[in-house]
Amino acid sequence: MLSGGAGLAAGLAAHAQWRGRVVVLGARCACSLDADKYENDPELEKIRKERNYSWMDIITICKDKLPNYEEKIKMFYEEHLHLDDEIRYILDGSGYFDVRDKEDKWVRISMEKGDMITLPAGIYHRFTLDEKNYVKAMRLFVGDPVWTPYNRPADHLEARGQYVQFLAQTA
């Protein structure tokens, strides 16, 4: 778990990573999918059908593949929330999602090839690459994609209020 916020450096792997607490925060992890066969993976298809993930695309985040790389990396690392769940399936490479716990401290989630995560609507989070500076991920959505990030503070949004209410019920 990461504590503090101001002195947190992007991409540092030296911090402890703790997946167990993220379930309490509403995030769902499906680990150990076979990323090498994502195009014909029955387990992935099962997850997509069960959760109604009807839309997907692939993004590669590295200097030579992502247009406006520096700008995008800064945007991904800015603390924000979305009005819809954020679903990512790591097909190659690795990185970190940072989420806030109930005490507003950072929890770092290490993501690597084969990992899938669902961050609930309204959770403050950010994403950063690790020292490899490369990740290829499938982005999944229920319905049409909405890319709008709402930078913190965004506590006035209904999705945030619903998420805070969810956290209070899990106390």
C-alpha positions as CSV (number, residue, x, y, z in Angstrom):
1,M,0.0,0.0,0.0
2,L,1.2,3.5,-0.8
3,S,0.8,6.2,1.8
4,G,1.0,9.9,1.4
5,G,0.5,11.6,-1.9
6,A,2.6,14.7,-2.5
7,G,6.0,12.9,-2.6
8,L,4.8,10.0,-4.6
9,A,7.0,9.5,-7.7
10,A,5.5,8.1,-10.9
11,G,6.6,4.6,-11.8
12,L,8.4,3.6,-8.6
13,A,8.2,-0.1,-7.9
14,A,9.8,0.2,-4.4
15,H,6.4,0.6,-2.7
16,A,4.5,-2.4,-1.4
17,Q,1.6,-3.5,-3.6
18,W,-1.5,-5.0,-2.0
19,R,-4.3,-6.4,-4.2
20,G,-6.4,-7.7,-1.3
21,R,-7.7,-4.3,-0.2
22,V,-8.8,-3.2,-3.7
23,V,-11.8,-5.6,-3.5
24,V,-13.0,-3.7,-0.4
25,L,-12.7,-0.5,-2.5
26,G,-15.0,-1.9,-5.2
27,A,-12.3,-2.8,-7.7
28,R,-12.5,-6.3,-9.3
29,C,-9.4,-8.1,-10.5
30,A,-9.4,-11.1,-12.8
31,C,-5.8,-12.3,-12.9
32,S,-4.1,-14.9,-14.9
33,L,-6.0,-14.6,-18.2
34,D,-4.1,-15.8,-21.2
35,A,-3.2,-12.6,-22.9
36,D,-1.5,-14.4,-25.8
37,K,-4.8,-15.8,-26.9
38,Y,-7.1,-12.8,-26.2
39,E,-8.6,-12.9,-29.7
40,N,-10.0,-16.3,-29.1
41,D,-10.1,-16.7,-25.3
42,P,-13.3,-18.4,-24.1
43,E,-12.6,-17.1,-20.5
44,L,-12.4,-13.5,-21.8
45,E,-15.6,-14.0,-23.8
46,K,-17.4,-15.4,-20.8
47,I,-16.3,-12.3,-18.7
48,R,-17.4,-9.9,-21.5
49,K,-20.8,-11.6,-21.7
50,E,-21.4,-11.8,-18.0
51,R,-20.5,-8.1,-17.5
52,N,-22.0,-6.8,-20.7
53,Y,-18.6,-5.5,-22.0
54,S,-19.8,-4.8,-25.6
55,W,-17.1,-2.4,-26.8
56,M,-13.4,-2.7,-26.8
57,D,-10.2,-1.4,-28.4
58,I,-6.5,-1.8,-27.9
59,I,-4.1,1.0,-26.8
60,T,-0.3,0.7,-26.8
61,I,1.3,3.2,-24.4
62,C,5.0,3.8,-25.3
63,K,6.9,6.7,-26.8
64,D,7.0,5.3,-30.4
65,K,3.3,4.2,-30.5
66,L,1.2,6.7,-28.7
67,P,0.7,10.1,-30.3
68,N,1.3,13.0,-27.9
69,Y,2.9,10.5,-25.5
70,E,4.2,13.0,-22.9
71,E,0.9,14.8,-22.7
72,K,-1.1,11.5,-22.5
73,I,1.2,10.1,-19.7
74,K,0.6,13.3,-17.7
75,M,-3.1,13.1,-18.2
76,F,-3.3,9.4,-17.2
77,Y,-1.3,10.3,-14.0
78,E,-3.5,13.2,-13.0
79,E,-5.9,12.0,-10.2
80,H,-9.4,11.7,-11.7
81,L,-12.6,9.7,-11.8
82,H,-15.0,8.6,-14.5
83,L,-18.8,8.4,-14.6
84,D,-18.5,4.8,-15.8
85,D,-16.4,1.8,-14.8
86,E,-12.9,1.7,-16.1
87,I,-12.0,-1.8,-17.4
88,R,-8.5,-2.6,-18.5
89,Y,-7.0,-5.9,-19.6
90,I,-3.2,-5.9,-19.9
91,L,-2.1,-7.8,-23.0
92,D,1.6,-7.0,-22.7
93,G,3.9,-4.9,-20.6
94,S,3.1,-3.6,-17.1
95,G,2.1,-0.5,-15.1
96,Y,0.3,0.7,-12.0
97,F,-3.1,1.9,-11.1
98,D,-3.2,4.0,-7.9
99,V,-6.5,4.2,-6.1
100,R,-7.6,6.0,-2.9
101,D,-8.6,3.9,0.1
102,K,-11.2,4.9,2.7
103,E,-8.7,7.1,4.5
104,D,-7.8,8.8,1.3
105,K,-4.4,7.1,1.1
106,W,-2.9,5.7,-2.1
107,V,-3.1,2.0,-2.8
108,R,-0.9,0.9,-5.7
109,I,-2.1,-2.0,-7.9
110,S,0.6,-3.6,-10.0
111,M,-0.8,-4.7,-13.4
112,E,1.0,-7.0,-15.7
113,K,0.3,-9.2,-18.7
114,G,-2.8,-11.3,-18.2
115,D,-4.3,-9.0,-15.5
116,M,-7.8,-7.4,-15.8
117,I,-9.1,-4.8,-13.5
118,T,-12.5,-3.0,-13.2
119,L,-12.3,0.3,-11.3
120,P,-15.8,1.4,-10.3
121,A,-17.4,4.7,-11.5
122,G,-16.6,7.4,-9.0
123,I,-13.3,6.1,-7.6
124,Y,-10.4,8.5,-7.7
125,H,-7.5,6.9,-9.5
126,R,-4.5,7.4,-11.8
127,F,-2.3,5.3,-14.0
128,T,1.4,5.2,-14.6
129,L,3.9,3.0,-16.4
130,D,6.6,1.2,-14.6
131,E,10.3,1.4,-15.4
132,K,9.7,-0.6,-18.7
133,N,7.7,2.4,-20.1
134,Y,5.4,0.1,-22.1
135,V,2.0,-1.4,-21.8
136,K,-0.5,-2.8,-24.3
137,A,-4.0,-2.9,-22.9
138,M,-7.5,-3.7,-24.0
139,R,-10.0,-1.1,-23.0
140,L,-13.5,-2.4,-22.4
141,F,-16.9,-0.6,-22.0
142,V,-20.5,-1.4,-21.4
143,G,-22.0,0.3,-24.4
144,D,-20.3,3.2,-26.2
145,P,-17.0,4.4,-24.8
146,V,-16.9,7.6,-22.8
147,W,-13.4,8.9,-22.3
148,T,-14.1,11.9,-20.1
149,P,-11.9,12.2,-17.0
150,Y,-13.0,14.4,-14.1
151,N,-10.0,15.7,-12.3
152,R,-10.1,15.9,-8.5
153,P,-12.0,17.5,-6.9
154,A,-15.1,16.1,-8.5
155,D,-17.0,15.2,-5.3
156,H,-20.1,17.0,-6.7
157,L,-20.7,14.4,-9.3
158,E,-23.4,11.7,-8.8
159,A,-21.0,8.9,-9.6
160,R,-18.7,10.0,-6.8
161,G,-21.6,10.3,-4.4
162,Q,-22.7,6.8,-5.2
163,Y,-19.2,5.5,-4.8
164,V,-18.8,7.2,-1.4
165,Q,-22.1,5.7,-0.3
166,F,-20.8,2.2,-1.4
167,L,-17.7,2.7,0.7
168,A,-19.7,3.7,3.7
169,Q,-21.8,0.5,3.4
170,T,-18.7,-1.6,3.3
171,A,-17.3,-0.1,6.5
